[in-house]
Amino acid sequence: MKPHFILLLSLLIWSCQEQSEQARKPEIKTIEKKSFEPINSEVVSKAVLYEANIRQYSDEGTFNAFAKDLPVLKQMGVKIIWMMPINPISTTKSKGPLGSYYAVSDYTKVNPEFGTLEDFKSLVEKAHDLGMYVILDWVPGHTGWDHVWIKEHSDFYLKNRKGEIIDPIDFRTGKSFGWTDVADLNYNNMEMREALRQAMVYWVKETHIDGYRIDQAYAVPQEFYDKTFEALKAIKPVFLLAETDIYHPGGLKLVSKFDASYDWPGHHLSKEVAQGQKNANNYFRHLQTTLRRYGPENILVNFVSNHDENSWNGTVAESYGEAAHVFMAMNYTLPGMPLIYSGQEYDLNKRLLFFEKDSFPKTAGKTMKLLQQLGALKNNHPALESGSKGGSFQRLPTSKDQQVFAFERVKDGDTLVVMANLSKDYAQFTMPYEGSFKRYQDFKSKRLSSSYQYDMKPWEFWILVKN
């Protein structure tokens, strides 16, 4: 046998043995952790927003306790988590045993009641790992009376004729709002503006948050936003939500500086419809006017509850009664961004205390299932996207327009039809529309035809996806 042939045979035998040995070993794959994609218009267009009230969310009232439930939020389609203020709270002139979240005593520290800075960073990281973004509630209009600026920089605050620092004044009446636990900041002081700006930059750089919800946004000069937002966006893309609407001072010009803002008038109107004071036509006219005035660039946040509504004006059950689920469905399927407030998913049936510790039981029921289904729809259907490239929206006429609100959303071949009885009475009606659909909740076929008469129970709604 020739030497080179022996060598080849030996190599072949060795190769076979090696392959056999490898086959017996478990395959080890190296999985590279994907870098987290910064927030962008595509994410925002299909996002569900969740307002986290850390103090009241759990018995512990901590970041770590809340972080355990992040997978539950993900199952509801939540993409953006809005954290109510996490800063330390002033005790001077404090309201209640624990004080208000919005009486900030230090803009660059964490409230020890909730945990540590490292706990918060861990929460943000866990949210990012699950594909969710975190924004902080920011209070730029006033601080608590314990803030170091009170003693070291009294010129950072507005004062009365006696030279005394004052609490915020209602621009509509010229009188105090009654927020006596906070001191009003002076935006004529450029040094104060820069200190506040750098504090906002700190949280984006240090904890990698993804933006801000700006409290009482209308109370701050618009020039402050121009320079501040530029500084934030130089670090990374951010999402900016304004607590304001076009009916506050500055109107459309102010709203245009943000990615999203509130539809407060729409919220109040939806409660009036639920209580039988207004009807489907009133609701549609508001939507039509509001969407036209805002334009598609600024996304409207639609909600049935938030921290103010729940604590001061009533629970979802108090405000909406049997109409609660139909308006939740409307908030997800109309143009805009739906908001869930802590506990809403668990049928929160009490007004959470605002200035002291409280909590709620976490028993998942019909509302949790509904929000999971609606979240999946919002996340995955182009027709329900919002913003400048969002799905189209048009009302579909029915023979009972004062009672029934029907509309169509369309984008890239994706079509959804929503039909809702916005009344406490049974509805029998016709609708000049043809098409084959499937119901969102069970995928059963549903045929729409001009020749049909439809029957809907009080507050019943259908969400139909085109075949």
C-alpha positions in Angstrom: 0.0 0.0 0.0 1.4 3.4 -1.0 2.4 5.8 1.8 0.1 8.7 0.5 -2.9 6.3 0.3 -2.3 5.2 3.9 -2.1 8.8 5.0 -5.4 9.6 3.2 -7.1 6.5 4.8 -5.9 7.6 8.2 -7.2 11.1 7.8 -10.6 9.7 6.6 -10.9 7.4 9.7 -9.9 10.2 12.0 -12.5 12.5 10.4 -15.2 10.0 10.8 -14.3 9.4 14.5 -14.2 13.1 15.1 -17.7 13.6 13.5 -19.0 10.6 15.5 -17.6 12.1 18.7 -19.1 15.5 17.9 -22.5 13.9 17.3 -22.4 12.5 20.8 -21.7 15.9 22.4 -24.6 18.4 22.9 -24.5 21.2 20.4 -23.4 24.5 22.0 -24.6 27.7 20.3 -23.4 31.1 21.1 -26.3 33.5 21.2 -25.4 37.1 20.9 -27.6 39.4 22.9 -29.3 41.8 20.5 -28.7 45.5 21.2 -31.9 47.3 22.3 -33.3 49.4 19.5 -34.0 53.0 20.5 -37.6 54.1 20.4 -38.8 55.2 17.0 -41.9 56.3 15.2 -42.8 52.7 14.2 -42.8 51.6 17.8 -44.8 54.6 18.9 -47.4 54.1 16.1 -48.5 50.8 17.5 -47.7 51.3 21.2 -49.9 50.7 24.3 -48.9 53.0 27.1 -49.0 51.9 30.8 -49.0 54.4 33.7 -47.2 52.8 36.7 -48.1 54.0 40.2 -45.2 52.3 42.0 -46.3 53.2 45.5 -49.7 51.6 45.0 -49.0 48.9 42.5 -48.0 46.3 45.1 -48.0 45.8 48.8 -44.3 46.4 48.8 -44.6 49.6 46.7 -41.1 49.1 45.2 -39.4 49.0 41.8 -38.4 45.4 42.4 -42.0 44.3 43.1 -43.2 46.1 40.0 -40.4 44.6 37.8 -41.7 41.1 38.6 -44.9 41.8 36.7 -43.3 43.2 33.6 -44.1 40.0 31.7 -47.8 40.6 32.5 -47.5 44.0 30.9 -45.9 42.5 27.9 -48.8 40.1 27.5 -51.1 43.1 27.3 -49.1 44.6 24.4 -47.6 47.3 26.5 -44.7 49.0 24.7 -44.1 52.2 26.8 -44.2 52.3 30.6 -44.8 55.7 32.1 -43.4 55.9 35.6 -45.0 58.4 37.9 -42.3 60.6 39.5 -39.6 58.5 41.2 -37.8 61.4 42.9 -37.7 61.9 46.7 -40.7 63.7 48.1 -40.5 66.8 50.3 -41.8 66.6 53.9 -42.1 70.3 54.5 -45.8 71.4 53.9 -46.4 67.8 52.8 -49.9 66.6 52.2 -50.8 63.4 53.9 -48.4 60.9 55.6 -46.3 60.3 52.5 -46.9 63.4 50.4 -47.4 63.9 46.7 -45.2 62.3 44.0 -45.2 65.8 42.4 -43.6 67.6 45.4 -40.0 66.7 44.3 -37.2 67.4 46.7 -34.3 66.4 44.4 -34.4 66.0 40.7 -31.4 63.6 40.5 -32.2 61.2 43.2 -34.5 58.2 43.8 -37.3 58.1 46.4 -35.9 55.5 48.9 -39.5 54.4 49.5 -39.3 52.7 46.1 -35.8 51.3 46.2 -32.3 52.4 45.1 -30.9 53.8 41.9 -29.6 50.4 41.0 -33.1 48.9 41.5 -34.4 51.4 39.0 -31.7 50.8 36.5 -32.4 47.0 36.8 -36.1 47.7 36.2 -35.3 49.7 33.0 -32.9 46.9 31.8 -35.6 44.2 32.4 -38.1 46.3 30.5 -35.7 46.7 27.6 -35.0 43.0 27.6 -38.7 42.4 27.1 -38.9 44.9 24.3 -40.6 47.7 26.3 -39.5 51.3 26.8 -39.6 53.4 30.0 -40.3 57.1 30.4 -40.2 59.2 33.5 -42.9 61.6 34.8 -41.1 64.9 35.0 -42.3 67.9 37.1 -40.8 71.1 35.6 -43.2 73.7 37.0 -42.5 73.5 40.7 -40.5 71.7 43.4 -41.3 70.6 47.0 -40.3 73.0 49.8 -37.4 70.8 50.9 -35.6 71.2 47.6 -32.0 72.5 48.1 -32.8 75.3 45.7 -35.1 76.9 48.2 -32.2 77.8 50.5 -29.3 78.0 48.0 -31.1 79.6 45.0 -34.2 81.3 46.1 -34.1 83.3 42.9 -35.0 80.1 41.1 -38.6 80.6 42.4 -41.4 83.1 41.8 -42.1 85.4 44.7 -44.9 87.7 45.9 -44.5 91.4 46.6 -43.1 90.6 50.1 -40.3 88.6 48.5 -41.8 85.3 49.7 -41.7 82.2 47.5 -45.2 81.3 46.3 -47.1 78.1 45.4 -48.4 77.8 41.7 -51.0 80.3 40.5 -53.8 79.3 38.2 -53.4 81.3 35.0 -57.1 81.3 34.4 -58.1 82.9 37.8 -54.9 84.5 39.0 -55.4 82.6 42.3 -53.5 79.7 43.9 -54.3 76.2 42.6 -54.2 75.1 46.2 -51.0 73.1 45.7 -49.5 74.5 48.9 -47.1 71.6 49.1 -45.0 72.9 46.2 -43.1 76.1 45.3 -43.4 77.7 41.8 -40.3 77.9 39.7 -39.2 81.1 38.0 -38.5 80.5 34.3 -37.1 84.0 33.9 -34.0 82.6 35.6 -31.7 81.1 33.0 -29.5 79.4 35.5 -32.6 77.5 36.9 -33.5 76.4 33.4 -30.0 75.0 32.8 -30.0 73.2 36.1 -33.3 71.6 35.3 -32.2 70.7 31.8 -29.1 69.0 33.0 -31.2 67.0 35.5 -33.2 65.7 32.6 -30.1 64.8 30.7 -28.8 63.0 33.7 -31.6 60.4 33.7 -31.3 59.6 30.0 -27.5 59.2 30.3 -27.3 57.5 33.7 -30.3 55.1 33.6 -31.0 54.8 29.8 -34.7 55.8 30.1 -36.5 56.4 26.8 -38.1 59.8 27.3 -40.4 61.8 29.5 -44.0 62.6 30.3 -44.1 66.3 31.1 -46.4 67.3 34.0 -48.4 70.4 33.4 -46.6 71.0 30.2 -48.5 74.2 29.3 -47.0 76.0 32.4 -43.5 76.0 31.0 -42.2 78.5 28.4 -41.9 76.8 25.0 -38.3 78.0 24.5 -37.3 75.7 27.3 -38.5 72.7 25.4 -36.6 73.6 22.2 -33.2 73.6 23.9 -33.9 70.8 26.3 -35.4 68.4 23.7 -32.4 69.1 21.5 -30.1 68.1 24.3 -32.0 64.9 25.0 -32.1 63.8 21.4 -28.4 64.4 21.0 -28.0 61.4 23.4 -30.6 59.1 21.9 -34.0 59.1 20.4 -36.7 59.8 23.0 -40.5 59.7 23.3 -42.0 62.9 24.7 -45.5 63.0 26.1 -47.2 66.3 27.1 -49.8 66.7 29.8 -51.6 69.3 27.8 -54.0 69.8 24.8 -54.7 72.4 22.2 -57.0 74.3 24.5 -54.3 75.3 26.9 -52.0 78.3 26.3 -49.8 77.8 23.3 -52.2 75.3 21.8 -51.1 73.7 18.6 -47.6 75.2 18.7 -46.9 73.7 22.1 -48.4 70.3 21.2 -46.3 70.1 18.0 -43.1 70.0 20.1 -44.2 66.6 21.6 -44.8 63.2 20.1 -48.1 62.8 21.9 -50.5 64.6 24.2 -53.8 64.1 25.9 -57.3 64.1 24.6 -58.9 65.5 27.8 -62.0 66.8 26.1 -62.5 63.4 24.5 -62.2 61.7 27.8 -64.7 63.9 29.5 -67.1 63.5 26.5 -66.8 59.7 26.6 -67.9 59.7 30.2 -70.9 61.9 29.2 -71.8 59.3 26.5 -71.5 56.5 29.0 -73.8 58.4 31.4 -76.4 59.0 28.7 -75.8 62.8 28.5 -74.3 62.7 25.0 -74.6 60.3 22.0 -72.6 58.7 19.3 -72.9 61.7 16.9 -71.5 64.0 19.6 -68.6 61.6 20.1 -67.8 61.4 16.4 -68.0 65.2 15.8 -65.4 65.7 18.6 -63.1 63.1 17.0 -63.5 64.5 13.6 -62.7 68.1 14.8 -59.8 67.0 17.1 -58.1 64.8 14.5 -58.3 67.6 12.0 -56.9 70.2 14.3 -54.1 68.2 15.7 -53.0 66.6 12.4 -51.5 63.1 12.3 -48.0 64.0 13.6 -49.1 64.4 17.3 -50.6 61.3 18.7 -53.6 61.6 21.0 -53.5 59.5 24.2 -56.9 58.0 24.8 -57.9 56.8 28.3 -60.7 55.8 30.7 -58.5 56.4 33.8 -55.2 57.8 35.1 -53.9 58.8 38.5 -55.8 62.0 38.7 -59.1 60.6 37.4 -59.0 57.6 39.7 -58.1 59.4 42.9 -60.1 62.5 42.5 -63.0 61.9 40.0 -63.8 58.2 40.4 -63.1 54.7 39.3 -63.7 53.3 35.9 -66.9 51.7 37.2 -68.1 54.9 38.7 -67.4 56.9 35.5 -68.4 54.4 32.9 -70.5 51.7 34.5 -71.5 49.0 31.9 -69.9 51.1 29.1 -66.3 50.6 30.4 -65.3 47.9 28.0 -66.7 49.5 24.9 -64.8 52.7 25.5 -61.6 50.7 26.3 -62.1 49.1 22.9 -62.7 52.4 21.2 -59.4 53.8 22.7 -57.5 51.0 21.1 -59.1 51.0 17.7 -59.6 54.8 17.1 -56.5 56.8 16.0 -54.3 57.4 19.0 -52.4 55.7 21.7 -54.3 53.7 24.4 -53.4 54.2 28.1 -53.8 51.7 30.9 -53.6 53.0 34.5 -52.2 50.7 37.2 -54.9 48.4 38.4 -57.2 49.0 35.5 -56.3 45.5 34.1 -57.4 44.0 37.5 -60.8 45.8 37.5 -59.6 48.3 40.1 -62.8 49.2 41.9 -61.6 51.8 44.4 -60.1 55.3 44.4 -56.5 54.8 45.3 -55.2 57.0 48.1 -52.9 59.7 46.7 -50.9 60.9 49.7 -50.5 57.6 51.6 -49.9 53.9 51.0 -52.5 51.9 49.3 -52.7 48.8 47.0 -55.2 46.6 45.1 -55.7 42.9 44.7 -54.4 41.3 41.5 -57.1 39.0 40.3 -57.3 38.8 36.6 -60.7 38.7 35.1 -62.6 39.8 31.9 -60.8 43.1 31.7 -57.4 41.5 31.7 -58.4 39.2 28.9 -59.9 42.1 26.9 -56.8 44.2 27.3 -54.6 41.3 26.1 -56.7 40.8 23.0 -56.8 44.6 22.3 -53.1 44.9 22.9 -52.4 42.1 20.3 -54.6 43.9 17.8 -52.9 47.3 18.4 -49.4 45.8 18.1 -50.0 43.7 15.0 -52.5 45.4 12.7 -51.2 48.2 10.4 -54.7 49.6 10.1 -54.6 50.5 13.8 -51.3 52.4 13.6 -51.3 56.1 14.5 -49.1 59.0 13.5 -48.2 60.5 10.1 -48.2 57.0 8.5 -51.1 55.6 10.5 -54.1 53.7 9.2 -57.0 55.7 7.6 -60.1 56.4 9.6 -63.7 57.0 8.4 -67.1 56.7 9.9 -69.5 54.2 8.4 -73.1 55.5 8.3 -75.8 53.4 9.9 -79.6 53.8 10.3 -79.1 54.7 14.0 -76.2 57.1 13.9 -77.1 58.7 17.3 -76.9 55.3 18.9 -74.4 53.3 16.9 -70.8 54.4 16.0 -69.3 52.3 13.2 -66.0 53.0 11.5 -63.3 51.5 9.3 -59.5 51.6 9.6 -57.4 50.6 6.6 -53.6 50.4 5.8 -51.5 48.3 3.4 -54.4 45.9 2.7 -55.3 45.5 6.4 -58.9 46.4 7.1 -60.7 46.5 10.4 -64.4 47.5 11.0 -65.6 48.5 14.4 -69.3 48.7 15.3 -70.3 49.9 18.8 -73.6 50.5 20.4 -72.9 53.6 22.5 -76.1 53.5 24.5 -77.9 51.6 27.3 -80.7 50.5 24.9 -80.8 47.7 22.4 -80.0 48.7 18.8 -81.5 47.5 15.6 -80.0 49.0 12.5 -78.8 48.6 9.0 -75.4 49.7 7.5 -74.6 50.0 3.8 -71.4 48.0 3.8 -70.3 44.7 2.2 -67.5 42.4 3.3 -66.4 39.1 4.8 -64.6 39.4 8.2 -63.5 37.5 11.3 -64.3 38.5 14.8 -61.1 39.5 16.7 -61.8 37.5 19.8 -62.6 34.1 18.4 -61.9 34.3 14.6 -65.4 33.3 13.8 -66.6 34.4 10.3 -68.9 37.5 10.1 -70.5 38.7 6.9 -71.5 42.3 6.6 -74.2 43.3 4.0 -76.4 46.2 3.2 -79.4 43.8 3.2 -78.8 42.7 6.8 -80.4 44.1 10.0 -78.0 44.1 12.9 -79.0 43.7 16.5 -76.7 44.8 19.3 -77.1 44.7 23.1 -76.5 47.8 25.2 -72.8 48.8 25.1 -72.0 45.8 22.8 -69.2 46.2 20.3 -67.8 44.2 17.4 -64.2 44.4 16.1 -64.0 42.7 12.7 -60.8 41.8 10.8 -61.2 41.5 7.0 -60.4 38.0 5.6 
